């Protein structure tokens, strides 16, 4: 059964009533009129589908607003030094750019609450769906999807805050662990891996053009998790082999999964959930438009809206300049950037005066040369794509075996699409091949909310001025001139969460 984004909005209203009814004590001793107790709600396959649809909908917190001219997704871009702002009107976003964020920064609060809402509703599915009498194949797949989404959420949490509460059952005010303490990171990773292994055995299809979780998505996330576990802070280097093996499963069984021939296909809404796209957050303008509009230039007429846009996330010019001139990803309106566009989306070409991010620009919605925009932005927000799988394999395999032909082939496929020449595999040693792969991660996966996690797991940051890698601590971000500190390896737990749950103390160091 396909989950449409149209139905998700309706389903979530029902699920909100359910969550409220089981998460709060009786109000004035009156019976909840909705009667949506777990025993009465989780009784049919329709209820199971509604419950998993709510978890998918929760995952879109990534694209929700974070105050004036800001969105939650900017949280993971601003501190990397790869982006800056034209408007500087959001103080919380400014603090992220300046590395002066604290426990009251709105984006941090939103991510914490968004992550645990996904976890909470996934727990409801995993607790209650097994007892429903329904088709067992359908049931298994729904439980696999819930396990994946819970693992996906915890993977963010453990990388952002380190030790975090590990909650695996539905909570109410009468739960014994209603104020859970923080759990060591290794145990959190243990649950993440366990959930993903369960999802891997849930009978999910290899790919899913409806946007639901697939086998390929599960294996991709597992490879990412293993790669992260091999780095800091766990330093479980044996996981490099696991990461390489899991990425290789995707590569060897790719089927319809492939690199797109052009970069424009990555932001062509007609290709959502196909080709290079392995897993994305789903958007439909009848429910919610694609959330990347804060990348539009500040009041320049590049879309059907005319002079609009906020420019609150634009590329740092030094990061833009770190791409070689022969790199197709740097070419105007061909790759990740644009320096000119058509007036009001479909008019005369005009110069913008500086580069802006083109990676999420939806020509169908916004317009292109001679073709007016539809004003309906149905472009999904890509989370995992095949290019990243190739880079995971190359990096992990190199750590185990040194430069290999198979790893070089993956790296070369990405560089070849960018019209770059890759030195022969025999010219690399393990260190130089590692640097080549990591540099490619910075340039290929730019603006995809991945660079920060590379910085933390590797304790290294790409230096845009010399093309080398600096130690994390002491690296000066080009967008702000501010140096990263030891405390920045973790974000602070939101202050309000600590007030609500004193068992979250102590706060992360430095905050």
Phi, psi and omega per residue, in radians:
X1 nan 2.196 -3.112
X2 -1.418 2.339 3.059
X3 -1.571 1.980 3.108
X4 -1.565 2.597 3.109
X5 -1.183 -0.368 3.088
X6 -1.169 -0.776 -3.084
X7 -1.297 -0.492 -3.079
X8 -0.993 -0.743 -3.109
X9 -1.054 -0.670 3.116
X10 -1.231 -0.710 -3.094
X11 -1.102 -0.688 -3.061
X12 -1.111 -0.565 3.080
X13 -1.041 -0.742 3.093
X14 -1.125 -0.779 -3.099
X15 -1.148 -0.577 3.103
X16 -1.092 -0.684 3.075
X17 -1.102 -0.696 3.129
X18 -1.095 -0.826 -3.090
X19 -1.104 -0.704 3.130
X20 -1.110 -0.719 -3.057
X21 -1.203 -0.472 -3.132
X22 -1.750 -0.161 -3.053
X23 -1.809 -0.076 -3.093
X24 -2.247 2.675 3.072
X25 -1.274 2.842 -3.124
X26 -0.997 2.433 -3.139
X27 -1.699 2.014 -3.126
X28 0.973 0.509 3.087
X29 1.038 0.390 3.118
X30 -1.654 2.629 3.119
X31 -1.267 2.344 3.062
X32 -1.089 2.078 -3.042
X33 -1.197 -0.357 -3.124
X34 -1.282 -0.407 -3.126
X35 0.990 0.452 -3.113
X36 -1.558 1.030 2.984
X37 -1.350 2.657 3.127
X38 -0.902 -0.656 -3.089
X39 -1.140 -0.551 -3.110
X40 -1.681 -0.426 -3.126
X41 -1.435 -0.869 -3.032
X42 -1.454 1.269 -3.093
X43 -2.214 -0.254 -3.087
X44 -2.343 2.903 3.092
X45 -1.131 -0.517 3.092
X46 -1.110 -0.695 3.090
X47 -1.109 -0.715 3.134
X48 -1.094 -0.748 3.122
X49 -1.161 -0.674 3.103
X50 -1.104 -0.701 -3.107
X51 -1.160 -0.749 -3.141
X52 -1.269 -0.532 3.068
X53 -1.077 -0.637 3.113
X54 -1.123 -0.617 3.128
X55 -1.190 -0.753 3.066
X56 -1.012 -0.768 -3.132
X57 -1.104 -0.710 3.114
X58 -1.013 -0.609 -3.079
X59 -1.101 -0.314 3.133
X60 -1.337 0.111 3.031
X61 -0.989 -0.466 -3.129
X62 -0.957 -0.589 -3.086
X63 -1.724 0.077 -3.090
X64 -1.348 2.886 -3.062
X65 -1.265 2.681 3.107
X66 -2.364 0.946 -3.124
X67 1.592 -3.057 -3.073
X68 -1.055 2.274 3.056
X69 0.962 0.638 -3.133
X70 -2.639 2.697 -3.123
X71 -2.367 2.761 -3.115
X72 -1.035 -0.614 -3.076
X73 -1.094 -0.396 -3.132
X74 -1.169 -0.334 3.123
X75 -0.926 -0.708 -3.038
X76 -1.649 0.012 3.084
X77 -1.842 -0.772 -3.020
X78 -0.974 -0.764 -3.080
X79 -1.290 -0.143 -3.073
X80 -1.364 -0.328 -3.082
X81 1.538 -0.030 -3.093
X82 -1.530 -0.257 -3.112
X83 -2.257 2.856 3.058
X84 -2.551 -2.941 -3.058
X85 -2.360 2.583 3.031
X86 -1.625 -0.488 -2.997
X87 -1.694 -0.683 3.113
X88 0.932 0.622 -3.096
X89 -1.732 -0.058 3.128
X90 -1.916 1.966 -3.027
X91 -1.131 -0.641 3.130
X92 -1.146 -0.746 3.100
X93 -1.143 -0.713 3.092
X94 -1.020 -0.682 3.134
X95 -1.183 -0.552 3.057
X96 -1.185 -0.769 3.085
X97 -1.052 -0.696 -3.045
X98 -1.528 0.038 -3.106
X99 1.033 0.537 3.128
X100 -2.001 0.384 3.124
X101 -1.144 2.793 -3.140
X102 -2.547 -2.943 -3.037
X103 -1.246 -0.098 3.105
X104 -1.886 0.083 3.137
X105 -1.123 2.227 -2.993
X106 -1.029 -0.754 -3.096
X107 -1.050 -0.663 -3.135
X108 -1.159 -0.766 3.095
X109 -1.068 -0.766 -3.101
X110 -1.114 -0.704 3.137
X111 -1.173 -0.734 3.140
X112 -1.061 -0.852 -3.116
X113 -1.187 -0.685 3.126
X114 -1.109 -0.769 3.136
X115 -1.072 -0.821 -3.079
X116 -1.310 -0.344 3.003
X117 -1.226 -0.734 3.050
X118 -1.016 -0.827 -3.133
X119 -1.068 -0.769 -3.108
X120 -1.075 -0.796 -3.130
X121 -1.298 -0.532 3.033
X122 -1.140 -0.667 3.089
X123 -1.085 -0.663 3.095
X124 -1.069 -0.743 3.120
X125 -1.115 -0.842 -3.066
X126 -1.173 -0.477 3.138
X127 -1.408 -0.670 -2.912
X128 -1.854 -0.517 -3.092
X129 -1.144 -0.598 3.134
X130 -0.981 -0.469 -3.100
X131 -1.505 -0.040 -3.123
X132 -1.424 2.376 3.032
X133 -1.432 1.898 -3.073
X134 -2.788 3.044 3.102
X135 -0.972 2.218 -3.027
X136 -1.193 -0.569 3.091
X137 -1.151 -0.784 3.107
X138 -1.084 -0.761 3.136
X139 -1.063 -0.818 -3.120
X140 -1.045 -0.719 -3.131
X141 -1.177 -0.710 3.113
X142 -1.097 -0.740 3.117
X143 -1.154 -0.629 3.069
X144 -1.118 -0.718 3.101
X145 -1.106 -0.762 3.132
X146 -1.117 -0.698 3.110
X147 -1.108 -0.748 3.100
X148 -1.056 -0.854 -3.063
X149 -1.165 -0.614 3.060
X150 -1.160 -0.741 3.104
X151 -1.098 -0.734 3.115
X152 -1.011 -0.764 -3.132
X153 -1.196 -0.798 3.137
X154 -1.147 -0.520 3.112
X155 -1.115 -0.681 3.007
X156 -1.127 -0.843 -3.033
X157 -1.035 -0.827 -3.050
X158 -1.210 -0.530 3.106
X159 -1.361 -0.495 -3.113
X160 -1.454 -0.711 -2.998
X161 -2.113 -0.057 -3.139
X162 1.363 -2.151 3.088
X163 -1.156 2.157 -3.107
X164 -2.356 2.789 3.080
X165 -1.054 2.326 3.121
X166 -1.833 1.790 -3.066
X167 -1.982 2.112 -3.055
X168 -2.144 0.040 3.107
X169 -2.311 2.737 3.095
X170 -1.024 2.480 -3.082
X171 -1.940 2.574 2.971
X172 -2.491 3.055 -3.095
X173 -1.130 -0.264 -3.141
X174 -1.735 0.024 3.134
X175 -1.143 2.462 3.135
X176 -1.084 -0.586 -3.120
X177 -1.874 0.723 -3.140
X178 -1.116 -0.424 3.052
X179 -2.033 1.288 -3.004
X180 -1.245 2.519 3.044
X181 -1.400 3.042 3.087
X182 -1.360 2.511 -3.112
X183 -1.889 2.415 3.128
X184 -0.957 2.533 -3.048
X185 -0.968 -0.703 -3.089
X186 -1.031 -0.652 3.120
X187 -1.236 -0.630 3.097
X188 -1.115 -0.784 3.087
X189 -1.080 -0.607 3.093
X190 -1.033 -0.747 3.104
X191 -1.170 -0.726 -3.135
X192 -0.999 -0.858 -3.141
X193 -1.103 -0.764 3.137
X194 -1.051 -0.776 3.114
X195 -1.072 -0.739 -3.102
X196 -1.232 -0.610 3.058
X197 -1.153 -0.639 3.054
X198 -1.117 -0.774 3.131
X199 -1.103 -0.606 -3.118
X200 -1.141 -0.465 -3.104
X201 -1.813 0.324 -3.038
X202 -1.632 0.046 3.124
X203 1.353 0.439 3.124
X204 -1.226 2.633 3.077
X205 -1.186 2.748 -3.119
X206 -1.076 -0.803 3.021
X207 -2.280 2.870 -3.131
X208 -2.577 1.872 -3.082
X209 -1.296 -0.130 3.054
X210 -1.402 -0.210 3.129
X211 1.722 0.012 3.093
X212 -1.359 2.900 -3.110
X213 -1.092 2.428 3.138
X214 -2.146 2.954 3.042
X215 -1.021 -0.752 -3.123
X216 -1.077 -0.653 3.107
X217 -1.154 -0.725 3.135
X218 -1.086 -0.836 -3.117
X219 -1.149 -0.617 3.094
X220 -1.123 -0.809 3.130
X221 -1.129 -0.668 3.085
X222 -1.054 -0.736 3.130
X223 -1.116 -0.649 3.095
X224 -1.156 -0.732 -3.141
X225 -1.121 -0.808 3.140
X226 -1.093 -0.709 3.121
X227 -1.087 -0.701 3.133
X228 -1.188 -0.733 3.128
X229 -1.093 -0.520 3.123
X230 -1.236 -0.383 -3.141
X231 -1.693 -2.793 3.137
X232 -1.294 2.554 0.042
X233 -1.647 -0.100 -3.069
X234 -1.287 -0.625 -3.125
X235 0.968 0.649 3.089
X236 -1.520 1.338 -2.958
X237 -1.118 -0.334 3.058
X238 -1.099 -0.313 -3.133
X239 -1.293 -0.236 3.063
X240 -1.040 -0.740 3.123
X241 -1.105 -0.686 3.116
X242 -1.139 -0.723 3.133
X243 -1.097 -0.779 3.128
X244 -1.095 -0.758 -3.110
X245 -1.116 -0.731 -3.098
X246 -1.235 -0.698 3.083
X247 -1.115 -0.655 -3.138
X248 -1.140 -0.560 3.075
X249 -1.069 -0.695 3.105
X250 -1.175 -0.770 -3.111
X251 -1.123 -0.800 -3.059
X252 -1.263 -0.391 -3.105
X253 -2.057 0.510 -2.954
X254 -0.956 -0.708 -3.112
X255 1.034 -2.112 -3.134
X256 -1.334 -0.131 3.140
X257 -1.335 2.322 -3.075
X258 -2.840 2.842 2.930
X259 -1.259 2.337 3.012
X260 -1.138 2.663 3.129
X261 -1.265 -0.578 -3.136
X262 -2.181 2.713 3.099
X263 -1.233 -0.496 3.128
X264 -1.058 -0.487 -3.140
X265 -1.167 -0.406 3.124
X266 -1.157 -0.497 3.120
X267 -2.082 0.691 2.994
X268 -1.814 1.947 -3.024
X269 -1.104 -0.363 3.112
X270 -1.244 -0.217 3.139
X271 -1.870 0.241 3.071
X272 -0.867 2.380 3.018
X273 1.104 0.406 3.092
X274 -2.299 2.949 3.008
X275 1.041 -1.981 -3.074
X276 -1.336 -0.368 -3.093
X277 -1.356 2.051 3.121
X278 -1.725 -0.705 3.068
X279 -2.696 2.325 -3.081
X280 -2.435 2.742 2.920
X281 -1.387 2.341 -2.996
X282 -1.567 2.355 3.120
X283 -2.288 2.441 3.101
X284 -2.521 2.196 -2.976
X285 -1.104 -0.310 3.080
X286 -1.213 -0.357 3.094
X287 -1.985 -0.905 -3.062
X288 -2.827 2.228 3.102
X289 -1.289 2.788 2.972
X290 -0.862 2.369 -2.944
X291 -1.648 0.233 -3.001
X292 -1.626 0.413 -3.035
X293 -1.205 -0.288 3.106
X294 -1.252 0.006 3.041
X295 -1.548 -0.191 3.123
X296 -1.138 2.566 3.080
X297 -1.021 2.705 -3.119
X298 -1.285 1.874 3.060
X299 0.920 0.850 2.954
X300 -2.083 2.446 -2.973
X301 -1.418 1.190 -3.109
X302 -1.648 -0.106 -3.129
X303 -2.291 3.076 3.094
X304 -1.006 -0.333 -3.120
X305 -1.296 -0.211 -3.056
X306 1.369 -2.649 -3.130
X307 -1.154 1.757 -3.115
X308 -2.656 -2.854 -3.111
X309 1.517 2.763 -3.046
X310 -1.989 -0.395 -3.099
X311 1.060 0.487 -3.090
X312 -1.434 -0.198 2.923
X313 -2.353 1.944 3.071
X314 -2.318 2.784 -3.113
X315 -1.202 2.427 2.963
X316 -1.125 2.313 -3.031
X317 -1.089 -0.576 3.121
X318 -1.245 -0.596 3.050
X319 -1.168 -0.764 3.080
X320 -0.986 -0.748 -3.117
X321 -1.248 -0.246 3.136
X322 -1.307 -0.250 2.998
X323 -1.334 2.391 3.119
X324 -1.203 2.691 -3.090
X325 -1.111 -0.397 3.118
X326 -1.520 0.019 -3.076
X327 -1.431 2.067 -3.115
X328 -1.065 -0.433 3.128
X329 -1.160 -0.283 -3.141
X330 -1.663 -0.206 -3.046
X331 -1.272 2.370 -3.107
X332 -0.909 2.096 3.072
X333 1.119 0.236 3.075
X334 -1.891 -0.664 -3.053
X335 -2.047 -2.120 -3.024
X336 -1.569 -0.130 -2.983
X337 -2.304 2.798 2.920
X338 -2.485 2.458 3.119
X339 -2.034 -0.022 3.059
X340 -2.614 2.718 3.016
X341 -2.749 3.139 -3.037
X342 -1.600 2.284 -3.061
X343 -1.011 2.254 -3.092
X344 1.001 0.438 3.057
X345 1.602 -0.554 -3.034
X346 -2.365 0.164 -3.066
X347 -1.667 -2.498 -3.120
X348 -1.301 2.509 3.099
X349 -1.192 2.331 3.089
X350 -2.418 2.749 -3.088
X351 -1.499 2.450 -3.118
X352 -1.616 -0.312 3.086
X353 1.597 -0.237 3.111
X354 -2.890 2.902 3.122
X355 -1.380 2.518 3.011
X356 -2.211 2.940 -3.061
X357 -1.478 2.116 -3.099
X358 -1.794 -0.101 -2.979
X359 -1.058 -0.486 -3.109
X360 -2.005 0.168 -3.097
X361 -1.231 2.176 -3.072
X362 -1.760 1.722 -3.126
X363 -1.059 -0.611 -3.139
X364 -1.078 -0.799 -3.110
X365 -1.357 -0.697 -2.965
X366 -1.652 -0.353 -3.134
X367 1.872 2.730 3.051
X368 -2.572 -3.127 -3.002
X369 -0.892 1.965 3.087
X370 1.306 0.046 -3.105
X371 -2.198 1.911 -3.140
X372 -1.087 2.629 3.093
X373 -1.298 2.704 3.123
X374 -1.416 -0.258 -3.069
X375 1.145 0.306 3.121
X376 -2.188 1.770 -3.026
X377 -1.610 1.655 -3.121
X378 -1.768 0.336 3.131
X379 -1.279 2.287 3.085
X380 -1.298 2.847 3.063
X381 -1.741 1.882 -3.049
X382 -1.214 2.366 3.083
X383 -1.951 -0.859 3.099
X384 -2.128 2.310 3.013
X385 -2.383 2.883 -2.966
X386 -1.109 -0.566 3.119
X387 -1.007 -0.665 3.129
X388 -1.185 -0.641 3.102
X389 -1.047 -0.777 3.121
X390 -1.052 -0.706 -3.128
X391 -1.272 -0.628 3.062
X392 -1.074 -0.817 3.141
X393 -1.066 -0.807 -3.106
X394 -1.056 -0.795 -3.113
X395 -1.159 -0.847 -3.068
X396 -1.172 -0.742 -3.141
X397 -1.132 -0.656 3.109
X398 -1.108 -0.643 3.136
X399 -1.182 -0.472 -3.129
X400 -1.558 -0.791 -2.955
X401 -2.070 -0.063 -2.973
X402 1.335 -3.075 -3.097
X403 -1.025 2.247 3.094
X404 -2.227 2.812 3.132
X405 -1.108 -0.709 -3.108
X406 -1.131 -0.733 3.109
X407 -1.155 -0.721 3.114
X408 -1.086 -0.666 -3.134
X409 -1.058 -0.721 3.116
X410 -1.129 -0.827 3.121
X411 -1.082 -0.752 -3.089
X412 -1.146 -0.632 3.129
X413 -1.025 -0.701 3.141
X414 -1.239 -0.755 -3.131
X415 -1.234 -0.600 3.136
X416 -1.122 -0.693 3.088
X417 -1.107 -0.552 3.101
X418 -1.413 0.043 -3.123
X419 1.108 0.679 3.083
X420 -1.971 2.570 3.107
X421 -1.624 2.295 3.126
X422 -1.771 2.211 3.077
X423 -0.966 2.643 -3.119
X424 -1.029 2.643 -3.073
X425 -1.002 -0.604 -3.102
X426 -1.221 -0.212 3.131
X427 -1.476 -0.143 -3.104
X428 -1.733 2.575 2.782
X429 -1.871 -3.135 -3.053
X430 -1.052 -0.722 -3.108
X431 -1.186 -0.808 -3.093
X432 -1.207 -0.583 3.090
X433 -1.204 -0.677 3.072
X434 -1.014 -0.844 -3.130
X435 -1.060 -0.689 3.130
X436 -1.117 -0.727 -3.137
X437 -1.178 -0.800 -3.097
X438 -1.161 -0.649 3.073
X439 -1.089 -0.708 3.123
X440 -1.142 -0.613 3.076
X441 -1.052 -0.764 -3.136
X442 -1.074 -0.710 -3.068
X443 -1.467 -0.665 -3.102
X444 -1.344 -0.710 -3.034
X445 -1.715 0.282 -3.116
X446 -0.983 2.461 3.056
X447 1.160 0.385 3.131
X448 -1.958 0.329 3.079
X449 1.120 0.617 -3.122
X450 -2.079 -0.476 -3.025
X451 -1.050 -0.695 -3.101
X452 -1.043 -0.738 -3.102
X453 -1.237 -0.528 3.000
X454 -1.123 -0.727 3.139
X455 -1.030 -0.734 -3.064
X456 -1.315 -0.794 -3.074
X457 -1.236 -0.502 -3.116
X458 -1.689 -0.270 -3.039
X459 0.994 0.550 3.130
X460 -2.392 2.670 -3.137
X461 -2.355 2.380 3.121
X462 -1.189 2.228 3.102
X463 -1.599 1.937 -3.009
X464 -1.253 -0.284 -3.107
X465 -1.504 -0.510 -3.112
X466 -2.163 -0.035 3.094
X467 1.272 0.241 3.115
X468 -1.874 -3.091 -3.113
X469 -2.021 2.251 3.101
X470 -1.682 2.755 2.919
X471 -1.080 2.518 -3.140
X472 -0.963 -0.972 -3.111
X473 -1.246 2.115 -3.139
X474 1.768 -0.274 3.083
X475 -1.109 2.390 3.132
X476 -1.757 2.075 3.127
X477 -1.193 2.291 -3.091
X478 -1.135 -0.541 -3.047
X479 -1.309 -0.337 -3.055
X480 -2.271 -0.302 -3.040
X481 1.287 0.220 -3.121
X482 -1.764 2.541 -3.094
X483 -1.634 2.460 3.037
X484 -1.248 2.472 -3.135
X485 -2.018 2.935 3.116
X486 -0.979 -0.690 -3.079
X487 -1.110 -0.429 -3.078
X488 -1.271 -0.129 3.080
X489 -1.116 -0.407 3.012
X490 -2.246 2.705 3.010
X491 -1.624 2.750 3.093
X492 -1.263 2.540 2.951
X493 -1.174 2.441 -3.140
X494 -0.991 2.366 -3.080
X495 -1.039 -0.718 -3.110
X496 -1.120 -0.570 3.106
X497 -1.163 -0.663 3.106
X498 -1.189 -0.654 3.077
X499 -1.102 -0.740 -3.124
X500 -1.233 -0.552 -3.086
X501 -2.362 1.589 -3.117
X502 -1.041 -0.320 3.139
X503 -1.244 -0.095 3.073
X504 -1.352 -0.266 3.132
X505 -1.228 2.667 0.089
X506 -1.410 2.707 3.037
X507 -1.087 2.726 3.082
X508 -1.056 2.556 -3.030
X509 -1.000 2.448 3.065
X510 1.600 -0.133 -3.137
X511 -2.007 nan nan
